[in-house]
Amino acid sequence: MKEKVVIIGAGISGLSAGIYAQMNGFDSEIYEQHIIAGGECTSWKRKGYRIDGCLNWLTGTKQGTALHDVWKEVGAFTDDHVSYPEVFAATQIGDKTLFWYRDVEKLKLHFLELSPEDKLAIEEMYLIIKDLQSMNIPAKKTMDIMNIFEKIAFIKEMMPAFKNAGSIKKLSLDEYTERFKSPIIRAAIANFVPSGYIAMTFFTTAAMFAANKSGWLKGGSQALADNMLHKYEKLGGIFHGGNGVKRILVDNGNTSAIELNNGEKVNVDYVISACDTYVTMKKLLEDKYRDKKFDMMYSATKDYETCSIVHVAFGVDCDLSKYPAKVNYIHDV
């Protein structure tokens, strides 16, 4: 008799856990409080328009990379459903527009046309992005579970990608933008990734585009989630939408069952909680298990600040195909 795994949450991590559980000989079921799978990777339809609540782009779309192999293994997309536009984003201030070209050579020339006085900073940016194109995200094993030989091999493989990045590796994004005199370049870089990130996040993201390792998935967030759910169910997994979990039952240090919001109990051999960590620890495990690092991350300290966003969407009845997929309009620099 196969051992039973219950997964709480049908986001991308929960769906992945279910797929790999099925592939490795377990019986698995996913319980999700929403009626559809996807978690934060989701979209909505309103009056003929699709409003995407998650994906701007997807990293790991290039064939032959480890992350691409994982995405294909979980059935996230087919290669013909990924597009690579020449310009993946733009920033506009007044009558000036900065285009983020995928081609790093074209990007450098465009920046020099916009701001010749920033030649040194632009050349440095170009070299770092060009080098980082060779960077590969470790998808088979994360660094924390690699043995010493695997870590050495990975670091050796990654060293060429960072040969010109020494001057920016400790900078915040705000600190890095101060190297540029041009207001539109400073604003474009500052809005490339969320405020508070380190500068390296900007460079690695830009490099993934330049190397065609990031692209746009046709159908967006919900298509990715639906594709993975289809793969999971095709493997024999069972999805329970609209079935939230109230708590995880523990017997002598081992999980024995879950209790659903409707009071039903489901016996299990293993539980994988793929929902919010705070909900897992405080609600599902009833705050019975404490961890210093966890408590620190969820305390009100400046090192672990959180924020909220307001998502406002407008349906526009016109052809927007000539515009980049993402445009930032800056009014105050």
Disulfide bonds with the S-S distance in Angstrom:
none
